Amino acid sequence: MSASSGVEQVKSVQGELNYLAPGSTVLRRFTAPGASVNTGNYEPHLVPIRNGRPVQDEFRLDVHGFEIVRHRSAVTDFTDTAQLEAVYASEVIEFVKQRTGADEVVSRGAVLRRSAAPGVHGSQPAAALIHIDYSPEGAEMVAKRVYAEKFPDRPPHRRALAASVWRVFSQPPQDWPLAVCDFRSVREDEGLSNQLYFVDRLPDDPMTADVDESAMVTSGSEFVYSPDHEWWYFPEMTRDEVLFFAFHDSDHSRAWRVIHSAFRDPTVEAAVPRHSVEVRVFAFFR
């Protein structure tokens, strides 16, 4: 973003972001029925998070790794699983095709998140750790599996993009907005893989437990604090816009990943908890 774009005049809030603590090495997340455990250690950092609203039209998926886009949905109730499956999934697939030019797009399902009482409507809590849902290895593993399952007779793809279409459907302002980090402020060598396992019961010692590698579903990435990270957020999002950002793009000549996290906006006293829906997608280019 150029100096002429007015970034110098953009205001920021001081937000607390939870980074992976230095020295964390064995990173595993075990998920069992009704419970989960993460082996990472985390530490909060107070960082400036810029308000992207004044310059929102300047963000580009291929450059910054994220963009905010106006997009109306025919869904009347985002907590209705039937509408998410019958209406919203196809809307998101068409949106991603239009924004990226992908030949094929596969939805990996919708996730509801709520900043308070997360159990309501089966929602999960706001994800308040610095992360990316897929590590490079995890994204490639899932992309290969999904393409083989969905398009067994199609020619091989040359590029795969794992991404998120993120929408708030509660009334603004949001008490826990989503912060996204400019791709260009993150070094290529940053990020540690966090392996995800689905198990029948949690291990007694997740740090040292023997694991069945076949139980690993995928892996994400977690990050240690860097003062170089440039964070943005978009306050007072409405249900008629989405934040579209990359988890991993196999084409590393463009912005190929975005660190992100929910954070508590200290300037907002929201009467209504943030309620959001995220659809993870894989877009394939032949």
C-alpha positions as CSV (number, residue, x, y, z in Angstrom):
1,M,0.0,0.0,0.0
2,S,1.5,3.3,-1.1
3,A,2.2,6.3,1.0
4,S,-0.3,8.2,-1.1
5,S,-3.1,5.9,-0.1
6,G,-3.5,7.6,3.2
7,V,-2.2,4.9,5.5
8,E,-0.4,7.5,7.6
9,Q,-3.9,8.9,8.6
10,V,-5.4,5.5,9.4
11,K,-6.2,5.0,13.1
12,S,-5.4,1.9,15.1
13,V,-6.5,0.3,18.3
14,Q,-4.2,-1.5,20.8
15,G,-5.3,-5.1,20.7
16,E,-4.1,-8.1,22.6
17,L,-3.0,-10.9,20.4
18,N,-1.9,-14.3,21.6
19,Y,1.3,-15.6,19.9
20,L,3.1,-18.9,20.3
21,A,5.7,-18.5,23.1
22,P,9.4,-18.9,21.9
23,G,10.7,-22.3,22.6
24,S,7.5,-24.2,21.9
25,T,8.5,-27.1,19.8
26,V,6.2,-30.1,20.1
27,L,2.9,-28.7,18.6
28,R,0.0,-31.1,18.7
29,R,-3.8,-30.6,19.0
30,F,-5.7,-33.7,20.1
31,T,-9.5,-33.7,19.6
32,A,-11.7,-36.4,21.2
33,P,-15.5,-36.5,21.6
34,G,-16.4,-33.5,23.8
35,A,-12.8,-32.4,24.6
36,S,-9.6,-31.2,23.0
37,V,-6.1,-30.2,24.2
38,N,-3.3,-28.1,22.6
39,T,0.4,-28.6,23.6
40,G,1.5,-25.1,22.6
41,N,2.4,-22.4,25.1
42,Y,1.1,-18.9,24.3
43,E,1.8,-15.3,25.4
44,P,-0.2,-12.1,24.9
45,H,1.3,-9.1,23.0
46,L,-0.3,-5.7,22.8
47,V,0.0,-4.6,19.2
48,P,-1.4,-1.8,17.0
49,I,-4.2,-3.1,14.8
50,R,-5.1,-0.6,12.0
51,N,-8.6,0.2,11.0
52,G,-8.8,-0.8,7.3
53,R,-12.2,0.9,6.6
54,P,-10.7,4.2,5.2
55,V,-8.6,2.2,2.7
56,Q,-10.7,-1.0,2.4
57,D,-10.9,-0.9,-1.5
58,E,-7.1,-1.0,-1.8
59,F,-6.7,-4.5,-0.3
60,R,-6.2,-7.4,-2.7
61,L,-6.1,-11.1,-2.2
62,D,-3.1,-11.6,-4.4
63,V,-1.1,-8.7,-2.8
64,H,-2.1,-8.5,0.9
65,G,-3.6,-12.0,1.2
66,F,-7.0,-10.7,2.1
67,E,-9.8,-8.4,0.8
68,I,-13.2,-7.2,2.1
69,V,-16.0,-7.6,-0.5
70,R,-19.6,-6.7,-0.5
71,H,-21.7,-9.9,-1.0
72,R,-25.3,-10.3,-0.2
73,S,-26.7,-13.7,0.7
74,A,-30.1,-15.2,0.3
75,V,-29.7,-17.0,3.7
76,T,-32.3,-15.6,6.2
77,D,-30.9,-17.5,9.2
78,F,-27.2,-18.4,9.3
79,T,-27.8,-20.6,12.4
80,D,-30.0,-22.8,10.2
81,T,-27.9,-25.8,9.1
82,A,-30.3,-26.6,6.3
83,Q,-29.9,-23.2,4.8
84,L,-26.1,-23.3,5.1
85,E,-26.0,-26.5,3.2
86,A,-28.7,-25.9,0.6
87,V,-28.1,-22.2,-0.1
88,Y,-25.0,-20.8,1.4
89,A,-22.5,-23.4,0.3
90,S,-23.3,-22.8,-3.4
91,E,-23.3,-19.1,-2.9
92,V,-19.8,-19.2,-1.5
93,I,-18.5,-21.5,-4.2
94,E,-19.8,-19.1,-6.9
95,F,-18.3,-16.2,-5.1
96,V,-14.9,-17.8,-4.9
97,K,-15.0,-18.7,-8.6
98,Q,-15.9,-15.1,-9.5
99,R,-13.2,-13.6,-7.3
100,T,-10.4,-16.0,-8.3
101,G,-11.2,-17.5,-11.7
102,A,-10.9,-21.0,-10.3
103,D,-12.1,-23.9,-12.4
104,E,-13.4,-25.8,-9.4
105,V,-14.2,-24.9,-5.8
106,V,-15.0,-27.2,-3.0
107,S,-16.6,-26.2,0.3
108,R,-15.2,-27.8,3.4
109,G,-18.3,-26.9,5.5
110,A,-19.4,-23.9,7.6
111,V,-18.2,-23.1,11.1
112,L,-20.2,-20.8,13.4
113,R,-18.3,-18.9,16.1
114,R,-19.7,-16.8,18.9
115,S,-17.8,-14.4,21.2
116,A,-20.0,-15.4,24.2
117,A,-21.9,-18.5,25.1
118,P,-20.4,-20.3,22.2
119,G,-22.5,-23.5,22.6
120,V,-25.5,-21.6,21.3
121,H,-26.5,-23.1,17.9
122,G,-23.5,-25.4,18.0
123,S,-21.1,-22.4,17.7
124,Q,-17.5,-22.6,18.6
125,P,-15.7,-19.8,20.6
126,A,-13.9,-17.0,18.8
127,A,-10.5,-18.3,17.7
128,A,-8.2,-16.0,19.8
129,L,-4.8,-17.5,19.0
130,I,-2.5,-16.3,16.2
131,H,-2.7,-19.1,13.5
132,I,-3.4,-20.3,10.0
133,D,-5.8,-23.2,9.6
134,Y,-3.5,-25.0,7.2
135,S,0.3,-25.3,7.2
136,P,1.8,-25.6,3.7
137,E,2.1,-29.4,4.2
138,G,-1.4,-29.7,5.7
139,A,-2.9,-27.7,2.8
140,E,-1.2,-29.7,0.2
141,M,-2.2,-33.0,1.9
142,V,-5.9,-32.0,2.1
143,A,-5.9,-30.4,-1.4
144,K,-4.6,-33.7,-2.9
145,R,-7.2,-35.7,-1.1
146,V,-10.1,-33.4,-1.9
147,Y,-9.3,-33.2,-5.6
148,A,-9.0,-37.0,-5.9
149,E,-12.3,-37.5,-4.1
150,K,-14.3,-34.8,-6.0
151,F,-12.7,-34.9,-9.4
152,P,-11.2,-38.3,-10.0
153,D,-11.6,-38.1,-13.8
154,R,-10.4,-34.5,-14.3
155,P,-7.0,-33.5,-15.4
156,P,-4.5,-32.6,-12.6
157,H,-4.6,-29.1,-11.2
158,R,-1.7,-26.8,-11.5
159,R,-2.6,-24.6,-8.5
160,A,-4.6,-25.0,-5.3
161,L,-5.8,-22.3,-3.0
162,A,-7.1,-22.9,0.5
163,A,-9.1,-19.9,1.7
164,S,-11.7,-18.6,4.1
165,V,-15.0,-16.7,3.4
166,W,-15.7,-15.1,6.7
167,R,-19.0,-13.2,7.5
168,V,-20.5,-11.6,10.6
169,F,-24.2,-11.9,10.9
170,S,-24.8,-10.3,14.3
171,Q,-25.5,-6.6,14.5
172,P,-22.5,-4.2,14.6
173,P,-20.4,-3.2,16.4
174,Q,-18.3,-6.4,16.9
175,D,-16.8,-6.9,20.3
176,W,-14.4,-9.6,18.9
177,P,-13.5,-8.7,15.3
178,L,-11.1,-10.6,13.2
179,A,-7.5,-9.3,12.7
180,V,-5.6,-10.2,9.6
181,C,-1.9,-9.7,9.0
182,D,-0.5,-8.2,5.8
183,F,1.2,-11.1,4.0
184,R,4.2,-8.9,3.1
185,S,5.1,-8.3,6.7
186,V,5.6,-12.0,7.4
187,R,8.9,-13.7,6.6
188,E,8.9,-16.8,4.4
189,D,10.6,-18.8,7.1
190,E,8.1,-17.9,9.9
191,G,5.6,-20.5,11.2
192,L,5.6,-23.8,13.0
193,S,3.4,-26.7,12.1
194,N,0.7,-27.8,14.6
195,Q,-0.5,-31.3,13.9
196,L,-4.2,-32.1,14.4
197,Y,-5.3,-35.5,15.6
198,F,-8.8,-37.0,16.1
199,V,-8.6,-39.6,18.8
200,D,-11.1,-41.6,20.9
201,R,-9.7,-40.3,24.2
202,L,-7.2,-37.6,25.1
203,P,-3.7,-38.8,25.9
204,D,-2.5,-38.6,29.5
205,D,0.6,-36.6,28.3
206,P,-0.1,-35.0,24.9
207,M,3.5,-33.8,24.7
208,T,5.1,-37.3,24.7
209,A,2.3,-39.6,23.7
210,D,2.9,-42.0,21.0
211,V,0.6,-41.1,18.1
212,D,-0.8,-43.0,15.2
213,E,0.2,-40.9,12.2
214,S,-2.8,-42.2,10.3
215,A,-5.0,-40.3,12.8
216,M,-3.6,-37.0,11.8
217,V,-6.2,-35.0,9.9
218,T,-4.1,-32.1,8.8
219,S,-1.8,-29.5,10.3
220,G,-2.0,-25.8,10.8
221,S,0.6,-23.1,11.4
222,E,1.3,-21.1,14.6
223,F,3.6,-18.1,14.9
224,V,6.0,-16.4,17.4
225,Y,5.7,-12.7,17.9
226,S,7.4,-10.3,15.5
227,P,7.3,-6.5,15.7
228,D,7.3,-6.5,11.8
229,H,3.8,-7.9,11.6
230,E,1.3,-5.4,10.3
231,W,-2.2,-6.0,11.5
232,W,-5.6,-4.8,10.1
233,Y,-9.2,-5.2,11.0
234,F,-12.5,-4.0,9.6
235,P,-14.9,-2.7,12.4
236,E,-18.7,-2.8,12.2
237,M,-18.9,-5.4,9.5
238,T,-22.4,-6.2,8.3
239,R,-24.0,-9.4,7.0
240,D,-23.8,-8.0,3.5
241,E,-20.0,-8.2,3.3
242,V,-17.3,-10.9,3.6
243,L,-13.7,-11.0,4.5
244,F,-11.9,-13.3,2.0
245,F,-8.4,-14.4,2.9
246,A,-5.9,-17.1,2.0
247,F,-4.9,-20.0,4.2
248,H,-2.4,-21.3,1.7
249,D,-1.8,-20.8,-2.1
250,S,0.4,-23.3,-3.8
251,D,1.5,-20.4,-6.1
252,H,4.0,-18.6,-3.9
253,S,4.5,-15.8,-6.5
254,R,1.5,-14.1,-5.0
255,A,0.3,-13.6,-1.4
256,W,0.0,-17.2,-0.3
257,R,-1.1,-17.1,3.4
258,V,-2.6,-14.9,6.1
259,I,-2.0,-15.0,9.8
260,H,-5.2,-14.2,11.6
261,S,-6.9,-14.1,15.0
262,A,-9.9,-12.8,16.8
263,F,-9.2,-10.1,19.3
264,R,-11.2,-8.1,21.9
265,D,-11.7,-4.5,20.6
266,P,-11.1,-2.3,23.7
267,T,-13.1,0.5,22.1
268,V,-16.3,-1.4,21.8
269,E,-19.0,-2.3,24.4
270,A,-21.2,-4.5,22.3
271,A,-24.7,-5.3,23.5
272,V,-24.8,-8.4,21.2
273,P,-22.0,-11.0,21.1
274,R,-20.3,-11.4,17.7
275,H,-21.7,-14.3,15.8
276,S,-20.0,-15.2,12.6
277,V,-19.9,-18.0,9.9
278,E,-16.8,-19.1,8.2
279,V,-16.7,-21.4,5.1
280,R,-13.3,-23.0,4.3
281,V,-12.8,-23.7,0.6
282,F,-10.3,-25.3,-1.7
283,A,-10.1,-23.6,-5.2
284,F,-8.4,-25.5,-8.0
285,F,-6.9,-24.1,-11.2
286,R,-6.1,-26.3,-14.2
